[in-house]
Amino acid sequence: MDSNFHPIDQLPTFSGLQAEHERIEISLLLEGIYRIYGYDFRNYSYPSIRRRIWHRILAEKLKTVSGLQERVLHDRECLERLLSDLVIHVTEMFRDPDVFLSFRQKVVPLLRQYPAIRIWHAGCATGEEVYSMAILLHEEGLYDRTRIYATDINEDVLKKAEKGIYPLRSMKDYTRNYLQSGGKEAFSKYYTASKDSVTFHSFLRDNIVFAQHNLVTDRSFNEFHVILCRNVLIYFNTQLQNQVHTLIYESLGPSGFLILGDKETITFTKHASAYEAVSTADKIYRKVQ
């Protein structure tokens, strides 16, 4: 769970007419955010978004969803605070090391055939997995011919990602992940440490493009050899998952690779038959039609 969000101890419990009124209030809040600001959360998982809305209601010292709606629609700063709750940012360097190891072993050999490689990290959050990919490709001799597009709905986290500065206290865990993912160097080679933070070396950013992109409302902007969309779809309902899967399908070039999070799948989507599994355990798929 992201550092900006702390679950409330106990959600309000409603039943019957009260529960229906709350659903209507939440629906109106999300509709207002979409119409005024362009952020579309209308098809996010209801239990998850309800929990996060109530966190913000209490943080703003309000009592109702309607009270939050009134403030959000007239106060951009309040909207930004709500966005920090609604947009989930859970990430780390070489998260799920087996996925990166499988990528090294099964995908990298096939990428070598391309003179230029385009990779899209959709929902990149604060960028840890983007830098992980840059390091991996550097070690495999592919980074110089790769362009990585790192996108997120939240401009604030993109600014953090561009800086490449992370807590020093995280490096022990990140080093372990890196080694388990098949890392070939001393992980400390890639950053400079200060008192309580580390800054990753600027050459890792040379071929990364950070940009705002909304998976829900924006269209495809390129054709990619690899798309990583990990642990984003789990927060969407079925309708929205299918919508985003269509965007991904249209954005992947022939024989392109899709990498999902460990709790996500293409099995029940309308594009399931268009992929074959490269690694079912690691949720790596290849587009075959």
TIMARSE-71011 format. One record per atom (N, C-alpha, C): x, y, z. Coordinates in steps of 0.1 Angstrom, whole numbers, plus 5000, padded with zeros to 4 digits. Layout:
% residues N
XYZ
...
***
This chain:
% residues 289
500849885000
500050005000
500950125000
500450234993
501350354992
501450425005
502550505006
502850575018
501850685021
501150735011
500150845013
498850795019
498650665019
497350615023
497450525036
496650565045
496550485058
495150445060
494750315059
493350275061
492850315074
491550355073
490850395086
490550265093
490450285107
490250165115
488950095112
487950175110
486550115108
485750205098
485350145087
484550215078
483150225084
482450335080
481050345084
480250225078
479350175086
478550065081
477150105078
476750085065
475350125062
474650005056
473350005057
472549905050
471349965044
470749885036
469449925030
469550065023
468550155027
468450285020
469750365022
470350355034
471550435037
472650395028
472850265026
473850215017
473650265002
472350264998
472050314985
472350454983
471950534994
472250684993
473750704992
474550624999
476050644999
476550614985
476050504979
476450474965
476150584955
474950644957
474550764949
475550874951
475850904963
476751014967
478150994960
478650864962
479950834956
479950844941
478850804935
478650814920
478750954916
478051044923
477951184920
479351254922
480051214932
481351264934
482351224923
482351104919
483151054908
482751114895
481451134893
481051194880
481451344880
481351414891
481851554892
483251564889
484051474895
485551484893
485851464878
485151364872
485351344857
484951464849
483851514851
483351624843
484151754844
484551784856
485251904859
486751894857
487351784861
488851774861
489351674851
488451584846
488951484836
489451354841
489551344854
489951214860
488851114862
488950994856
487850904855
488050784865
487350794876
487450684886
486150604887
485250634877
483850584878
483750434877
484750364872
484650224871
485750154879
486250224889
487250154898
486450064907
487149964913
486549874922
485849954934
484549924936
483750004945
484249994960
484549864965
485049864979
486349934981
487249934971
488550004973
488350154972
487550204963
487450344962
486550404973
485650324978
484850374990
485750385002
486650295004
487550295015
488450425015
488950455003
489850565001
489050695002
487850704997
487050824999
486850855013
486450755021
486250775035
487450815043
488650765039
489850815044
490050965043
489751015031
489851155028
488751235035
487551185036
486451255043
486951285058
487451175064
487851195078
489151285079
490051275070
491251355070
490851505068
489851535061
489351675058
488451715070
488151635080
487351665091
485851685086
485451605077
484051615072
483251495077
481951495073
481151385078
480451305067
480351355055
479651285045
480451295031
480051205022
480551205009
480151335002
478951375004
478451504998
479351625002
479651615015
480551725020
481851725013
482451605011
483751595003
483551644989
482451604983
482151654969
482151804968
481451874977
481352014977
482752074978
483652024986
484952074988
485852044976
485751924971
486651884960
486351964947
485051984944
484652054932
484952204932
485252264944
485552404945
486952434950
487752324953
489052344959
490052244952
490852304943
491752214936
492752144945
493152214955
494152154965
493552024972
492252034975
491551924981
491451804971
491251844958
491251734948
492551664948
493651744948
494951684948
495151584959
494751624971
494851534982
494051414981
492851424975
492051304972
492651214962
493251274951
493951194941
495051114947
495751174957
496851094963
496350974970
495050974974
494450864980
493950764970
493350814959
492650724950
493650654940
494750714937
495750654928
496750574936
496850444934
497550354942
499050354937
499950374946
501450374943
502150274951
502250154947
502950044954
504049994945
505250024949
506349984940
507649974947
508649904941
509949894947
510849854936
512149864938
513149824928
513149674926
513049624914
513049484910
511949404918
510849474919
509749404927
509349274920
509149174928
508949034923
510148994915
511348964921
512548944914
512448834903
511648734906
511448624896
510948674882
510148784883
509648834870
510748894862
511648974869
512749024862
513748924857
513948814865
514848704861
514248634849
512948614849
512348554837
512448644825
512248774827
512448864816
513848864810
514848854819
516248844814
516448714806
515848604811
516148474804
515248444792
514048494792
513048454782
512748564772
512848684776
512348804767
513548874761
514648894769
515748964764
516348904752
516548764751
517148704739
516248734726
514948754728
514148784716
514148934713
514449014723
514549164720
515849194712
516849104713
518049134707
517949154692
516949094686
516749094671
516349234666
515849324675
515349454671
516449564672
516549644661
517549754661
517149864671
515849874674
515449974683
514249914691
514249934704
513249874713
512449984720
511149964721
510250054728
509549984739
509650034751
509049974763
508150074770
506950034774
506050124781
505750064795
506150144805
505750114819
504450204822
503350134821
502050204823
501750204838
501450324844
501250324858
502550314866
503550394862
504950374867
505150424881
504150494887
504250544901
505550624902
506350604913
507550684915
508750634908
508650534899
509650504890
510650394893
510450324905
511450224909
511550114899
510450064893
510549954883
511050004870
510950134867
511450184855
513050184855
513550234866
515050234868
515550084869
514749994874
515149854874
515249804860
514349834852
514349794838
515549854831
515849984833
517050044827
518349974831
518449944844
519649874849
519749734842
518649664841
518649524835
519049534820
518549634813
518849644799
520249694797
520749774806
522149824805
523049694807
522749614816
523649494818
523549394807
522449394800
522249304788
522749374775
523249494776
523749554764
522749614754
521449634760
520349674751
519949814754
520349874765
519850004769
520050114759
521150114752
521550224743
520550224731
519850114728
518950114717
517450104721
517250134734
515950124740
515450264744
514150284741
513450404747
512350354756
512450394769
511450354779
510450474781
509150444779
508150544782
507550514796
507650604805
507150584819
506050674821
504850624823
503650714824
502850684837
502150784841
501250774853
500250884852
499150864859
498050964859
498451084868
499351064878
499651154888
500951234885
500851364883
502051444879
503051454891
502551444903
503451464915
504351344916
503851224914
504751104915
505651094903
505251144891
506151154880
507351244882
507151354889
508251444893
509251374902
508751294911
509651214920
510351114912
509651044902
510350944894
511451014886
511251124880
512251194872
513551224880
513351244893
514551284901
515451154904
514751044905
515550914908
516150914921
515450974931
515950984945
515050894954
515750804961
514950714970
515550694983
514850654993
515350645007
516550545008
517550585015
518750495017
518250365024
517250385033
516850265041
516250155033
515850185020
515250085011
516350005004
517550045004
518549984995
518949844999
518749805012
519049665015
518049575009
516849605009
515749525003
515949524988
516249644982
516349664968
517549584963
518649584970
519849504967
519549354966
518749304976
518449164976
517549134964
516549224961
515749194949
516549194936
517549284935
518349294924
519149174922
519749124932
520548994931
519748874927
518548874933
517648754930
517148764916
517148884910
516648904896
517748874886
518848834890
519948804881
520948914879
520949014888
521849124887
523349084886
524049154878
525449114875
526549194881
526149304888
527149394893
526849414908
527649504914
527349554928
526249654926
525049634933
523949724930
524349874933
525249894943
525650024947
526350104936
526750034925
527350094914
526450194907
525150174909
524150254901
523650374908
524150404920
523650524927
524750584936
524450704939
525350774949
524550804961
525050764973
524450774986
524750904993
523750964999
524051075008
523551035022
523251135030
522951095044
521751005046
520651035040
519450945041
518750905028
519450935017
518850905004
519950864994
519450804983
520350774972
519850834959
520750874950
520350924937
520950834926
520050784918
520450694908
521150774897
522250714891
523050784881
522250834869
522650954864
521851014854
521850934841
522850854838
522850784825
521650684824
521050644836
519850564836
518650634831
518650764832
517550844827
517650884812
518750864806
519050914793
517950874783
517450744784
516550694774
515150664780
514850744791
513550734797
512750864794
511450844790
510550964788
509450944798
509451044808
508351044818
507251134813
506051084813
504851164808
503551124815
502651224816
501351194822
500551124812
499851014816
498950944807
497950874816
496650884812
495550824819
495050704812
495250584818
494850464811
493450454808
492650534816
491150524815
490650614804
491250724802
490650824792
491550854780
492850824781
493750854770
493950734760
494350764748
494550664738
495950614737
496150514728
497550464726
498350584719
499650584722
500450694717
501750634710
501850504709
502950444701
502750304700
503650234693
503650084692
504850034699
504649934708
505649894718
506049744716
507249714719
507749574720
507449514733
507349594744
507049544757
506149644764
505149594771
504349684780
504249614793
504649694803
504449644817
503349724823
502349654828
501149724835
500849634847
501649654857
501649564869
500949624881
499949554886
499249584898
498549724896
497949744884
497149854882
495649804880
495549704872
494249654868
493449594879
494049554890
493349494901
492449594908
492649724905
491749824912
490549864903
490449804891
489449844881
488349734882
487149774878
486049674876
486249604863
485449504860
485649414848
485549504836
484549594835
484349674823
485649754820
486149814831
487349904829
488549814826
488649704832
489849614828
489849574814
488649544808
488549514794
488949634785
488449754790
488849874782
490349894782
490949874793
492449894793
493149784786
492649664787
493249554779
493149584764
492149644759
492049684745
493049784742
493249884750
494349984748
495649914747
495949824756
497249754756
497449674744
496349604740
496449524728
496749604716
496049714715
496249804703
497649874704
498249884715
499549944717
500749854715
500449724716
501549624714
501749594699
503049594695
503349554682
503249404680
503349354668
503349204665
504349134674
503949024680
504848954689
505349024701
504649134705
505049214716
504749144729
505449184740
505249124753
504449204763
503549144770
502749204780
503149144794
503449224804
503749184817
502749244827
502049154834
501049194844
501549174858
500749214868
501049194882
500649054886
501049004898
500948864901
499448834904
498548934907
497148904909
496348934897
496948964885
496248994873
496348894863
495448894853
495348784843
494748844830
495048774819
494348804807
493248694804
493148594813
492348484810
490948514807
490348604814
488848634812
488648764804
489648804797
489448924789
489048884774
488548974767
488148944753
489348924744
490548964749
491748944741
492648824745
492048744754
492848634759
493448544748
492648514738
493148424727
494248484718
494448614720
495548684712
496948674718
497048604730
498248594736
498648444739
499948424740
500448294745
501248324757
501248234767
502048254779
503548224777
504348324780
505848304781
506148244794
505548294805
505748244818
504448274826
503648164828
502348184835
502548224849
503548174855
503848204869
504248354871
504948404861
505448544862
504548644854
503448594849
502448674841
503048754830
503948684822
504548734810
503848664798
503348744789
502548694778
503148754765
502948684754
503348734741
502148744731
502048854724
500948874715
501248784702
500248704699
500448614687
499448634676
498448724679
497548764667
496948894669
***
